[in-house]
Amino acid sequence: MALTPRVEAWRARGEQTSALGHQIQFLHRPGGGPALLLLHGFPSSSYDWRHVLDAQSEREALCFDFLGFGLSEKPRDHDYSLLWQADLAADLAKRCLGRPCLLVAHDMGTSVATELIARDIEGRLDFELAGALLFNGSIFQERAQLTLGQRLLHSPIGPLAARLSSERFFHRQFASIFSPDHPLEPEEAADQWALLRYNAGQRIGHRLVRYIDERKRHRERWHGALRAWPKPLSFLWGMRDPVAVPAILDGLRELRPAAPVTELADVGHYAQIEAPERVAAAVGRALEMDGSAGVELGE
């Protein structure tokens, strides 16, 4: 399946590099600091960030497709560990970013982010984190409401479900996590399916979804890191998310009571696609944080 013209244009903005033995698609844009390090979620790619990048056009930024996602390499036999993806993020950040960065993460990317935060506490990062903004990730996995597609991929018939995945089923599942106020547009659906299908990526969905188990396995480490990290941390939440439901945000507030929160009452799972200008504004506020408490209520 060919890439759409919009995805082709996005690919042309970035480049390929060899990282940790694999070909990775990334975009590094020069600009002012602090820089932005943007981590995407499952099952999409760094393409999700394009509107936020445009809204923060003067700032240095790095985004990339995790191994197995988007335009990056998609090996069939790889162990798609979140710890490995954190190694990848750290490698690219070390190479590309010469100044402190704000970590901005969505969905699965929030778990990669919390591993990077844990390593920062341990003094194991070769680049500097200035702060973090996390949104709509199932950091409390036991509170998440998985989609049918996720449940099938995570089940014993996961390999079969991956082989039988279709564009129609994907569109239906993907659309279900957008809010009624900001529904999935046909062009966006076509772009996301083209990225998923690139290099037969839909065939490894059962491997990629294993991050669900890692969230449970590393729960204490990652929750402890969020609680103990001394740097500015804030949250943004699409309150109409049917997967990373508001109960997860409640848990994060318990872990980090003083963290500023932006609630987007009319937004679903993909705030950076549904309301990119509001995400960009939250990024701007996070860049200005001094660690003080507060709550922002999105309109």
Residue pairs with C-beta under 8 A, 6 or more apart in sequence:
1 193
1 194
1 197
1 198
2 194
3 11
3 194
3 195
3 198
4 187
4 190
4 191
4 194
6 187
6 191
7 47
7 191
7 194
7 195
10 47
10 50
11 25
11 71
13 27
14 25
14 26
14 27
14 46
14 71
15 25
15 26
15 27
16 23
16 24
16 25
16 26
16 71
17 23
17 24
17 26
17 92
18 24
19 88
19 91
19 92
20 84
20 87
20 88
20 91
22 67
22 72
22 73
22 75
23 72
23 73
24 64
24 65
24 67
24 72
24 73
24 88
24 92
25 45
25 46
25 64
25 65
25 70
25 71
25 72
26 46
26 62
26 63
26 64
26 65
26 92
26 96
27 46
27 53
27 61
27 62
27 63
27 64
28 61
28 62
28 96
29 53
29 60
29 61
29 62
30 60
31 57
31 58
31 59
31 60
31 61
32 58
32 59
32 60
33 59
33 60
33 99
33 100
33 101
34 59
34 60
34 99
34 100
34 101
34 102
34 130
34 131
34 287
35 59
35 60
35 61
35 62
35 97
35 99
35 100
35 101
35 102
36 53
36 56
36 59
36 60
36 61
36 62
36 63
36 101
36 102
36 104
36 283
37 61
37 62
37 63
37 89
37 93
37 97
37 101
37 102
37 103
37 104
38 46
38 49
38 52
38 53
38 61
38 62
38 63
38 104
38 105
39 63
39 66
39 89
39 103
39 104
39 105
39 106
39 109
39 110
39 112
39 113
40 46
40 47
40 48
40 49
40 63
40 65
40 66
40 69
40 70
40 106
40 107
40 108
40 109
41 48
41 106
41 107
41 108
41 109
41 110
41 136
41 137
42 69
42 107
42 108
42 208
42 209
42 211
43 69
43 196
43 205
43 208
44 69
44 70
44 192
44 195
44 196
45 65
45 66
45 69
45 70
45 71
45 72
45 195
46 63
46 64
46 65
46 70
47 70
47 191
47 192
47 195
48 106
48 270
48 272
48 273
49 63
49 272
51 272
51 273
51 276
51 277
51 280
52 104
52 272
52 276
52 279
52 280
52 283
53 61
53 63
54 276
55 276
55 277
55 279
55 280
56 280
56 283
56 284
60 97
60 99
62 92
62 93
62 96
62 97
62 101
64 72
64 88
64 89
64 92
65 71
65 72
66 72
66 85
66 88
66 108
66 109
66 112
67 73
67 74
67 75
67 78
67 80
67 84
67 85
67 88
68 74
68 75
68 78
68 80
68 201
68 204
68 207
68 208
69 195
69 201
69 208
70 195
70 198
70 201
71 195
71 198
73 199
74 198
74 199
74 200
74 201
74 204
76 203
76 204
78 207
79 207
80 204
80 207
80 208
80 210
80 211
81 210
81 214
82 108
82 111
82 112
82 115
82 211
82 214
82 215
82 218
83 115
83 214
85 112
86 112
86 115
86 116
86 119
89 112
89 116
90 116
90 119
90 125
90 126
90 127
93 101
93 127
94 126
94 127
97 127
99 128
100 128
100 129
100 130
101 127
101 128
101 129
101 130
102 129
102 130
102 131
102 132
102 133
102 283
102 286
102 287
103 113
103 116
103 117
103 129
103 131
103 132
103 133
104 132
104 133
104 134
104 283
104 286
105 112
105 113
105 132
105 133
105 134
105 135
105 137
106 134
106 135
106 136
106 137
106 270
106 271
106 272
107 136
107 137
107 138
107 244
107 269
108 137
108 211
109 137
110 134
110 135
110 136
110 137
110 139
111 137
111 139
111 211
111 214
111 215
111 218
111 222
113 132
113 134
114 134
114 139
114 222
114 223
114 225
114 226
115 218
115 221
115 222
115 225
116 125
116 129
117 129
117 132
117 225
117 226
117 229
118 221
118 222
118 224
118 225
119 125
120 129
120 229
120 231
121 225
121 228
121 229
129 231
130 231
130 232
130 287
131 231
131 232
131 233
131 234
131 286
131 287
131 289
132 229
132 231
132 232
132 233
132 234
132 286
133 233
133 234
133 235
133 236
133 282
133 283
133 286
134 233
134 234
134 235
134 236
134 252
135 235
135 236
135 237
135 238
135 271
135 279
135 282
136 236
136 237
136 238
136 241
136 243
136 244
136 269
136 270
136 271
137 244
137 248
138 144
138 215
138 243
138 244
138 248
139 215
139 222
139 223
139 226
139 248
139 251
139 252
140 247
140 248
140 251
140 252
141 212
141 215
141 216
141 219
142 216
143 245
143 247
143 248
143 251
144 243
144 244
144 245
144 248
145 242
145 243
145 245
146 154
146 212
146 243
147 173
147 176
147 177
147 242
147 243
148 173
149 161
149 165
149 169
149 170
149 173
149 205
150 209
150 212
150 243
152 158
152 161
153 161
153 162
153 205
153 206
153 208
153 209
154 206
154 209
154 210
154 212
155 161
158 205
158 206
158 209
159 206
161 205
161 206
162 202
162 203
162 204
162 205
162 206
163 203
165 202
165 203
165 205
167 193
167 197
170 192
170 193
170 196
170 202
171 184
171 189
171 193
174 184
174 189
174 192
175 183
175 184
175 189
176 242
177 241
177 242
177 243
177 268
177 269
177 270
178 184
178 268
178 269
178 270
178 273
178 274
179 238
179 240
179 266
179 267
179 268
179 274
180 240
181 240
181 266
181 267
181 274
182 266
182 267
182 268
182 273
182 274
182 275
188 273
195 201
196 202
215 222
223 255
226 233
226 252
226 255
226 256
227 255
227 256
231 291
232 286
232 289
232 290
232 291
233 256
233 259
234 259
234 260
234 261
234 262
234 282
234 285
234 286
234 289
235 249
235 252
235 253
235 256
235 259
235 260
235 261
235 262
236 261
236 262
236 264
236 271
236 279
236 282
236 298
237 244
237 246
237 249
237 261
237 262
237 263
237 264
237 271
238 264
238 267
238 268
238 269
238 270
238 271
238 274
238 275
239 246
239 263
239 264
239 265
239 266
239 267
240 265
240 266
240 267
240 268
241 267
241 268
241 269
242 268
242 269
243 269
244 269
249 261
249 263
252 259
253 259
253 261
257 293
258 291
258 292
258 293
259 293
260 285
260 286
260 289
260 292
260 293
260 294
260 295
260 296
261 295
261 296
262 278
262 282
262 285
262 296
262 297
262 298
263 295
263 296
263 297
263 298
264 271
264 275
264 278
264 298
265 297
265 298
265 299
266 275
267 274
267 275
267 278
267 298
268 274
271 278
271 279
272 279
275 298
278 298
282 296
285 296
